[in-house]
Amino acid sequence: MKKTKLLILLLVFALALPSFVACRQDNGDTNTPVTCDEHIDLNEDGNCDFCQNPMPAVCETHKDTTLDGTCDVCGGTYETITVADALELCGEAGNITEERYYVRATVKTVSNVAYGEMYVEDESGEIYVYGTYDFDGVKSFSDLENQPKRGDTVVLACILQNYNGTKEVKNARLVGFVHNEADISDYTEMTVSSARAAEKDELVIIEGVVSAITYATGKVPVGAIITDATGSIYVYGADVAGAVTKGNKVKVAGVKDYWILDSEKTNAQKYGYEGCNQLSDATLLENDKGNHEFDKTSVEETTVKAIMDTPVTENVTSQLFKVTALIKKVIPESGGFVNYYIFDIDGTTGTYTYTQCNGSDFAWLDEFDGKICTVYLTALNAKSTASGCNWRFLPVSVSDDSYTIAKNDIPAYALTYHALGQFAASYTSDPELVLINTVSSALLGFEGVSVSYTSDNEGVVKFTAVDNGIAMTLVDYGTATVTVTATYDGVEKSEEITLEYKEPQSFDYITVQDVINSANDTVVTVKGIVGPSLVNQTGFYLFDGSTFIAVTTTTDVMSTVELGQEVILTGTKVRRVKTDDAGNPYECHGQTHIKDAVILANNYGSHTYSTESFVTDVTIEQFYSLDKTVDYSTTAFILEAKVFISGNNVKLQSLDGSINVNLYSSGAGQYSFLQQYNGQVITVEIAACNWNSKGFWACCVLAVVHEDGTKTYNTLNFDSN
């Protein structure tokens, strides 16, 4: 009965919709098959109710592996639009299309292989694609067996949007793509060492093993180190990095380049750093997808200290080295950015790894934390700031070989890492040095290396034993050969150095007050006493009898001076103040200082800076209310305040805690000497400062003044000397 009713319904439906179904029987022959112009499947069994043939496929999004305009699944056709059309359809900010549009274009670059983020282009323009899926929207880009690469022609079914002003494709579906072989007719095959030496913009092809991969934010592969028997070089590009793994033997085409972060280019040029030696605009030509050891033939065995001492004008970036080094993971007490450091065996000489992933890309180093290991690494780039350029490492491989320093190497270690670094090549005044006479290392497990010094000309340099070491005295102008000897358990090692004591050059100089009164951008020469350290700036405060001024300089210059020394320096007097978009300076006064200071003469000594000009009749409340348009950046104050340190915040508070004055810094760690006073009321010497053109005055603590008159000084920038 049910079947009869269903047949009646189907016949009625068929008669009512003659345009959908055309049935025919040939001369009453019931064996002649029924044919349908269009099929109907009311009972949803997958077959046509009339001709019983399978229902034709219906595609939400077409699949077209050959890009001939016809769907491989349903046979339907589709029309494509240009990139320019797509950009226009994105509309105004906040707009998003309801339907998908088919865009035919060429892949310019795949910026994230995991999600299929890419830029595509045609003759009309380019557009960003925020993620790509298979044609049906089920498989993510990373799950696709075959993925389009740079230079391939693609058809994408696109939802188009204007996301906060950025016109882009949202969640594209890959209809299909055709691989286009890269045109490498103008490229030259060469060894990696030849590519390193090639001229900028030269087109090269290299072959080697992937020895390391670098990552961008979100741990997206963004570059790779390629190594052959002649050397190593960095290859930048997510297209390549996302398609390879460590150990793959690959062939890559690229453009020889040198990379520096745009914001660091001025400082890099100042110090002669040309940037990371690399290949850009790279294309992966071949990949055996194997797991090979990288060739170590060209890897130089050296020390972290030697690399750190290499000037940035000697471009060693992306070249591999083998070192024995201490791995150290540093997690700020306040949380936040995790750094991994690679130190030499002295535990202090070194630098941090280059990361864009808050250290997560180096979590594999955790098992080596606190251990001295065999490390293959490269100086991937140099952080370039106003105070200098500092190498940043990329570790390639690490092994824990249970390092123990050999007894015979201990005296050489004592000389290299401790004794020889005490001397300058020349002096114009007696530095009154007290030199070390013993060296010990808890890290390396030895103590009691004796260190002695002899001079072949005591009329120039003389050494005398004193209670806390060996005193070096410069007697008269001339040169002397000094022999430094380290002895440990019967093993002795000596090094000779030449010291020159020369007559100081005469300089015309002005007072600090004259510097303050001089016009901005005036080159000045001034004499004064090296005072406490700046914070979050490389430099110190310079004092004379009248007043003081902040001095910014390089880390190299900082390594030649100490608190209390008398120096003559030259630099440019400036007032640091930011401007708005129209170029007008902010209303606040900003920081008056001497920038790019160079030491002309160091007269040494241990002098106490004058505090006669310091303002004493002031409270934190009054400091907090200082007029931001008046220059207080060359004014110091002595006052009582409560220390407040919480997490990464450090402030001085009024005694009742109602008023807070910021200490200019990048974090509480830069004021570690105040930690013991947290929550206490103390007397401090402070200097007003405004390096960032804020609408208020912050301060820098110069010293803590104790009840007995002694002081604890801010020595932040001197601590590494």
ZAMARGU-4260 file (C-alpha; in steps of 0.2 Angstrom, whole numbers, plus 5000, padded with zeros to 4 digits):
<rodrens>
0) 5000/5000/5000 | 5014/5012/5004 | 5023/5009/4988 | 5007/5012/4978 | 5004/5029/4987
5) 5023/5033/4983 | 5021/5029/4965 | 5005/5039/4964 | 5014/5054/4972 | 5029/5053/4960
10) 5017/5052/4945 | 5008/5067/4951 | 5024/5076/4954 | 5031/5072/4937 | 5015/5078/4928
15) 5015/5094/4938 | 5033/5097/4934 | 5035/5092/4915 | 5050/5104/4913 | 5061/5094/4925
20) 5058/5077/4918 | 5056/5070/4900 | 5051/5052/4900 | 5049/5041/4884 | 5044/5024/4880
25) 5049/5017/4862 | 5033/5010/4853 | 5027/5003/4869 | 5043/4993/4872 | 5044/4992/4890
30) 5062/4987/4889 | 5067/5004/4882 | 5076/5014/4896 | 5069/5030/4903 | 5080/5045/4900
35) 5079/5061/4910 | 5083/5079/4906 | 5085/5082/4924 | 5085/5070/4939 | 5074/5069/4954
40) 5077/5060/4970 | 5063/5062/4982 | 5066/5047/4992 | 5085/5052/4994 | 5092/5035/4990
45) 5105/5043/4979 | 5097/5037/4962 | 5085/5046/4951 | 5067/5040/4955 | 5063/5039/4936
50) 5079/5033/4927 | 5087/5025/4942 | 5104/5032/4937 | 5115/5039/4951 | 5111/5057/4955
55) 5124/5069/4947 | 5136/5077/4960 | 5133/5095/4966 | 5148/5105/4972 | 5148/5119/4984
60) 5165/5123/4978 | 5172/5116/4962 | 5188/5106/4960 | 5198/5108/4945 | 5215/5100/4945
65) 5220/5105/4927 | 5213/5123/4929 | 5203/5121/4912 | 5188/5129/4919 | 5178/5113/4922
70) 5175/5105/4938 | 5182/5087/4940 | 5168/5082/4951 | 5152/5088/4944 | 5157/5094/4927
75) 5151/5111/4930 | 5160/5127/4924 | 5165/5142/4934 | 5171/5160/4930 | 5186/5168/4938
80) 5189/5187/4942 | 5205/5196/4943 | 5214/5202/4959 | 5209/5219/4956 | 5191/5214/4955
85) 5193/5204/4972 | 5201/5220/4980 | 5186/5230/4974 | 5174/5217/4981 | 5182/5218/4998
90) 5173/5235/5000 | 5175/5246/5015 | 5182/5241/5032 | 5171/5228/5041 | 5164/5222/5024
95) 5163/5203/5021 | 5156/5194/5005 | 5142/5181/5007 | 5147/5171/4992 | 5163/5164/4986
100) 5172/5171/4970 | 5184/5162/4960 | 5201/5170/4958 | 5215/5164/4946 | 5232/5171/4951
105) 5250/5166/4954 | 5258/5162/4971 | 5270/5176/4975 | 5275/5169/4992 | 5268/5156/5005
110) 5271/5165/5022 | 5264/5151/5033 | 5264/5134/5026 | 5255/5127/5042 | 5239/5138/5038
115) 5242/5142/5019 | 5244/5160/5022 | 5250/5167/5006 | 5251/5182/4994 | 5244/5179/4976
120) 5246/5191/4962 | 5241/5194/4944 | 5244/5208/4932 | 5231/5218/4941 | 5238/5218/4958
125) 5241/5207/4973 | 5231/5201/4988 | 5234/5193/5005 | 5226/5176/5008 | 5222/5172/5026
130) 5223/5153/5027 | 5219/5140/5013 | 5210/5124/5014 | 5206/5110/5001 | 5192/5113/4989
135) 5179/5106/5001 | 5185/5116/5016 | 5189/5101/5026 | 5208/5098/5024 | 5219/5112/5030
140) 5234/5117/5020 | 5246/5108/5030 | 5237/5091/5027 | 5237/5093/5008 | 5248/5080/5000
145) 5252/5092/4987 | 5254/5111/4990 | 5255/5125/4979 | 5272/5134/4980 | 5279/5151/4975
150) 5277/5153/4956 | 5262/5141/4954 | 5246/5146/4946 | 5231/5143/4958 | 5212/5145/4957
155) 5205/5150/4974 | 5187/5150/4979 | 5187/5166/4990 | 5177/5174/5003 | 5183/5192/5002
160) 5184/5204/5017 | 5190/5221/5023 | 5198/5217/5039 | 5201/5233/5049 | 5206/5242/5033
165) 5216/5227/5026 | 5208/5219/5010 | 5211/5201/5010 | 5205/5183/5006 | 5197/5174/5021
170) 5198/5155/5022 | 5201/5152/5003 | 5197/5135/4996 | 5210/5128/4984 | 5200/5123/4968
175) 5217/5118/4960 | 5234/5123/4955 | 5247/5120/4941 | 5265/5119/4946 | 5276/5131/4936
180) 5295/5127/4935 | 5305/5142/4941 | 5315/5150/4928 | 5333/5148/4934 | 5342/5152/4917
185) 5350/5167/4924 | 5356/5159/4940 | 5373/5152/4943 | 5377/5136/4953 | 5390/5138/4966
190) 5397/5132/4982 | 5390/5139/4998 | 5407/5148/5002 | 5406/5156/4984 | 5388/5161/4988
195) 5394/5170/5004 | 5407/5179/4994 | 5395/5184/4980 | 5390/5202/4977 | 5373/5208/4983
200) 5359/5204/4971 | 5368/5190/4962 | 5357/5176/4957 | 5364/5160/4964 | 5360/5141/4966
205) 5367/5131/4981 | 5365/5113/4987 | 5368/5107/5004 | 5360/5100/5020 | 5347/5109/5031
210) 5357/5111/5047 | 5344/5123/5056 | 5327/5131/5054 | 5322/5148/5061 | 5304/5153/5066
215) 5294/5169/5066 | 5280/5173/5079 | 5269/5159/5081 | 5283/5147/5078 | 5281/5148/5059
220) 5296/5142/5049 | 5304/5157/5041 | 5322/5152/5036 | 5335/5139/5036 | 5353/5137/5037
225) 5360/5127/5022 | 5377/5119/5024 | 5389/5111/5012 | 5408/5106/5014 | 5413/5124/5010
230) 5402/5134/5022 | 5385/5139/5028 | 5373/5152/5023 | 5355/5158/5029 | 5341/5156/5017
235) 5326/5167/5021 | 5309/5163/5016 | 5294/5153/5022 | 5292/5145/5006 | 5308/5136/5008
240) 5308/5134/5027 | 5290/5127/5028 | 5294/5114/5015 | 5310/5107/5023 | 5316/5099/5039
245) 5333/5097/5047 | 5343/5084/5038 | 5335/5086/5021 | 5348/5088/5006 | 5341/5102/4996
250) 5345/5113/4981 | 5339/5131/4982 | 5339/5146/4971 | 5340/5164/4978 | 5346/5181/4978
255) 5362/5186/4987 | 5357/5198/5001 | 5361/5206/5017 | 5347/5209/5030 | 5346/5222/5044
260) 5330/5226/5053 | 5324/5243/5046 | 5324/5251/5063 | 5342/5246/5065 | 5349/5251/5048
265) 5355/5268/5054 | 5365/5261/5069 | 5371/5246/5059 | 5379/5258/5046 | 5386/5269/5060
270) 5397/5254/5066 | 5400/5246/5049 | 5388/5231/5050 | 5382/5226/5033 | 5369/5213/5039
275) 5365/5195/5039 | 5374/5186/5025 | 5359/5177/5017 | 5349/5172/5001 | 5332/5180/5000
280) 5318/5178/4987 | 5322/5159/4988 | 5315/5145/4978 | 5316/5127/4983 | 5322/5117/4968
285) 5325/5100/4975 | 5323/5091/4991 | 5327/5073/4994 | 5318/5073/5011 | 5332/5063/5019
290) 5340/5064/5036 | 5358/5068/5033 | 5371/5075/5045 | 5377/5092/5039 | 5395/5092/5033
295) 5407/5099/5047 | 5422/5101/5036 | 5421/5120/5035 | 5416/5122/5053 | 5429/5132/5063
300) 5432/5127/5081 | 5434/5142/5092 | 5427/5150/5108 | 5412/5161/5112 | 5424/5174/5118
305) 5433/5174/5101 | 5416/5176/5092 | 5411/5190/5103 | 5427/5199/5101 | 5425/5198/5082
310) 5421/5215/5075 | 5404/5217/5066 | 5414/5224/5051 | 5420/5206/5049 | 5404/5198/5043
315) 5403/5180/5051 | 5384/5179/5051 | 5377/5162/5046 | 5394/5154/5046 | 5394/5139/5058
320) 5407/5137/5073 | 5410/5124/5085 | 5412/5130/5103 | 5412/5123/5121 | 5399/5133/5130
325) 5387/5135/5145 | 5369/5135/5141 | 5358/5146/5152 | 5340/5148/5152 | 5334/5164/5160
330) 5316/5167/5165 | 5312/5185/5172 | 5305/5185/5189 | 5290/5195/5183 | 5287/5182/5169
335) 5287/5187/5151 | 5301/5185/5138 | 5311/5169/5140 | 5330/5170/5135 | 5342/5157/5131
340) 5360/5162/5133 | 5376/5154/5127 | 5391/5159/5137 | 5409/5154/5136 | 5416/5143/5150
345) 5419/5158/5161 | 5400/5159/5163 | 5399/5177/5159 | 5406/5180/5141 | 5392/5177/5128
350) 5375/5183/5121 | 5357/5177/5119 | 5349/5167/5106 | 5339/5176/5092 | 5321/5172/5094
355) 5304/5179/5088 | 5294/5166/5098 | 5298/5171/5116 | 5311/5157/5117 | 5298/5143/5113
360) 5308/5138/5098 | 5323/5134/5109 | 5314/5124/5122 | 5324/5109/5116 | 5339/5117/5125
365) 5330/5115/5142 | 5339/5098/5145 | 5356/5107/5143 | 5352/5121/5155 | 5366/5125/5167
370) 5378/5113/5158 | 5394/5116/5148 | 5391/5107/5131 | 5398/5105/5114 | 5388/5118/5103
375) 5387/5121/5085 | 5381/5138/5082 | 5381/5154/5071 | 5380/5172/5074 | 5364/5174/5064
380) 5364/5193/5066 | 5369/5208/5076 | 5357/5218/5087 | 5361/5236/5081 | 5358/5250/5094
385) 5365/5268/5096 | 5377/5260/5109 | 5384/5247/5097 | 5381/5230/5089 | 5380/5214/5098
390) 5380/5197/5090 | 5365/5186/5093 | 5367/5167/5092 | 5357/5153/5083 | 5362/5136/5091
395) 5362/5122/5077 | 5366/5107/5088 | 5371/5103/5106 | 5378/5088/5115 | 5382/5085/5133
400) 5399/5077/5133 | 5402/5079/5152 | 5414/5093/5149 | 5429/5094/5162 | 5443/5106/5160
405) 5460/5098/5158 | 5472/5102/5172 | 5485/5108/5159 | 5472/5120/5151 | 5468/5129/5168
410) 5483/5141/5168 | 5479/5147/5150 | 5461/5149/5155 | 5466/5160/5169 | 5476/5171/5158
415) 5463/5172/5143 | 5448/5175/5153 | 5454/5184/5169 | 5472/5191/5169 | 5475/5198/5152
420) 5459/5208/5151 | 5464/5219/5165 | 5476/5230/5154 | 5473/5243/5141 | 5486/5244/5126
425) 5491/5262/5131 | 5489/5274/5146 | 5490/5293/5147 | 5489/5293/5166 | 5492/5281/5180
430) 5477/5270/5182 | 5482/5265/5199 | 5476/5247/5195 | 5476/5233/5208 | 5478/5217/5198
435) 5472/5200/5203 | 5484/5187/5210 | 5473/5172/5210 | 5459/5164/5199 | 5446/5151/5205
440) 5431/5145/5196 | 5416/5136/5205 | 5409/5132/5187 | 5424/5123/5181 | 5429/5116/5198
445) 5446/5123/5202 | 5453/5136/5214 | 5470/5144/5218 | 5478/5148/5201 | 5492/5160/5205
450) 5495/5175/5194 | 5511/5185/5193 | 5517/5200/5183 | 5535/5205/5178 | 5541/5221/5169
455) 5556/5222/5158 | 5557/5241/5161 | 5552/5246/5179 | 5556/5264/5174 | 5539/5263/5165
460) 5529/5249/5173 | 5532/5243/5190 | 5522/5229/5200 | 5521/5229/5219 | 5512/5216/5231
465) 5498/5224/5241 | 5486/5216/5253 | 5472/5213/5240 | 5482/5209/5225 | 5496/5216/5214
470) 5498/5235/5212 | 5503/5242/5195 | 5511/5259/5194 | 5516/5269/5179 | 5532/5277/5183
475) 5537/5287/5167 | 5533/5288/5149 | 5539/5274/5138 | 5535/5256/5134 | 5538/5240/5143
480) 5535/5222/5140 | 5524/5214/5153 | 5525/5195/5156 | 5509/5188/5164 | 5511/5170/5171
485) 5498/5159/5178 | 5503/5143/5188 | 5492/5129/5194 | 5497/5112/5201 | 5514/5113/5193
490) 5508/5118/5176 | 5513/5136/5170 | 5508/5147/5156 | 5514/5164/5151 | 5509/5178/5139
495) 5518/5194/5135 | 5510/5211/5131 | 5517/5228/5127 | 5511/5243/5137 | 5514/5261/5132
500) 5514/5275/5145 | 5513/5291/5134 | 5512/5309/5137 | 5493/5315/5137 | 5487/5326/5122
505) 5482/5343/5127 | 5463/5347/5124 | 5453/5363/5125 | 5437/5359/5135 | 5423/5368/5143
510) 5413/5365/5159 | 5397/5355/5160 | 5387/5371/5163 | 5394/5378/5146 | 5388/5362/5138
515) 5371/5364/5145 | 5370/5382/5139 | 5376/5378/5121 | 5365/5376/5106 | 5358/5360/5102
520) 5368/5349/5090 | 5384/5358/5095 | 5400/5347/5096 | 5407/5349/5113 | 5423/5344/5122
525) 5421/5343/5141 | 5430/5337/5156 | 5422/5329/5171 | 5420/5315/5184 | 5412/5299/5178
530) 5396/5297/5189 | 5383/5284/5191 | 5376/5274/5177 | 5361/5279/5166 | 5347/5266/5166
535) 5340/5259/5150 | 5352/5269/5140 | 5371/5265/5138 | 5381/5279/5147 | 5383/5288/5163
540) 5381/5305/5171 | 5396/5317/5170 | 5399/5329/5184 | 5410/5344/5187 | 5410/5356/5201
545) 5395/5366/5194 | 5382/5353/5189 | 5380/5337/5178 | 5374/5330/5162 | 5369/5313/5155
550) 5381/5305/5142 | 5376/5292/5130 | 5390/5282/5122 | 5394/5264/5116 | 5396/5248/5125
555) 5415/5248/5119 | 5417/5265/5127 | 5409/5260/5143 | 5421/5246/5145 | 5435/5258/5146
560) 5429/5269/5160 | 5424/5267/5179 | 5414/5276/5191 | 5424/5290/5199 | 5437/5292/5185
565) 5441/5309/5178 | 5439/5310/5159 | 5439/5322/5144 | 5426/5317/5131 | 5419/5324/5116
570) 5401/5322/5109 | 5386/5331/5103 | 5375/5341/5114 | 5357/5337/5110 | 5339/5339/5118
575) 5330/5322/5115 | 5312/5326/5112 | 5299/5317/5101 | 5288/5325/5088 | 5271/5322/5082
580) 5266/5317/5064 | 5267/5335/5058 | 5285/5337/5065 | 5281/5348/5080 | 5289/5344/5096
585) 5279/5338/5111 | 5276/5351/5124 | 5287/5342/5137 | 5305/5347/5137 | 5313/5331/5134
590) 5331/5325/5139 | 5346/5336/5138 | 5362/5325/5136 | 5378/5323/5126 | 5376/5309/5113
595) 5389/5298/5104 | 5402/5302/5117 | 5420/5297/5114 | 5434/5297/5127 | 5448/5308/5122
600) 5458/5305/5138 | 5456/5295/5154 | 5465/5303/5169 | 5459/5288/5180 | 5458/5291/5199
605) 5444/5288/5211 | 5435/5304/5213 | 5419/5308/5222 | 5407/5318/5212 | 5400/5335/5219
610) 5383/5336/5226 | 5383/5355/5229 | 5370/5358/5216 | 5358/5345/5221 | 5341/5351/5227
615) 5338/5345/5245 | 5322/5354/5250 | 5310/5344/5240 | 5298/5329/5243 | 5291/5316/5231
620) 5275/5325/5230 | 5284/5341/5224 | 5295/5331/5212 | 5279/5323/5205 | 5272/5340/5201
625) 5287/5347/5191 | 5283/5357/5176 | 5285/5346/5161 | 5290/5361/5150 | 5305/5366/5160
630) 5321/5357/5158 | 5325/5347/5174 | 5335/5334/5166 | 5351/5342/5172 | 5344/5344/5190
635) 5347/5331/5204 | 5338/5329/5220 | 5341/5322/5237 | 5325/5316/5246 | 5316/5303/5256
640) 5305/5290/5247 | 5298/5273/5249 | 5304/5260/5237 | 5290/5250/5228 | 5295/5235/5218
645) 5281/5223/5211 | 5284/5211/5197 | 5292/5221/5183 | 5287/5238/5191 | 5299/5249/5201
650) 5294/5266/5208 | 5298/5278/5222 | 5283/5283/5232 | 5278/5296/5244 | 5280/5291/5262
655) 5261/5288/5264 | 5261/5278/5247 | 5249/5290/5239 | 5260/5297/5225 | 5271/5286/5213
660) 5286/5292/5203 | 5292/5281/5189 | 5310/5275/5188 | 5314/5276/5170 | 5319/5258/5165
665) 5314/5243/5155 | 5311/5233/5171 | 5314/5231/5189 | 5329/5220/5186 | 5339/5236/5181
670) 5337/5242/5198 | 5342/5226/5207 | 5352/5236/5220 | 5336/5243/5226 | 5328/5226/5229
675) 5334/5225/5247 | 5325/5241/5251 | 5308/5236/5244 | 5294/5243/5255 | 5307/5254/5265
680) 5309/5273/5267 | 5326/5278/5261 | 5336/5293/5256 | 5341/5293/5238 | 5350/5304/5225
685) 5339/5305/5209 | 5341/5314/5193 | 5325/5319/5183 | 5324/5311/5166 | 5312/5311/5151
690) 5320/5301/5137 | 5303/5296/5129 | 5295/5314/5129 | 5282/5309/5142 | 5270/5321/5149
695) 5279/5320/5166 | 5296/5318/5174 | 5303/5301/5178 | 5319/5299/5187 | 5335/5289/5188
700) 5342/5284/5205 | 5360/5289/5206 | 5363/5282/5224 | 5356/5276/5240 | 5362/5287/5255
705) 5365/5278/5271 | 5363/5285/5288 | 5382/5285/5291 | 5385/5295/5275 | 5391/5280/5264
710) 5382/5277/5247 | 5377/5262/5237 | 5379/5268/5219 | 5370/5264/5203 | 5383/5254/5193
715) 5372/5246/5180 | 5382/5250/5165 | 5399/5247/5174 | 5395/5230/5180 | 5401/5221/5165
720) 5418/5230/5165
</rodrens>
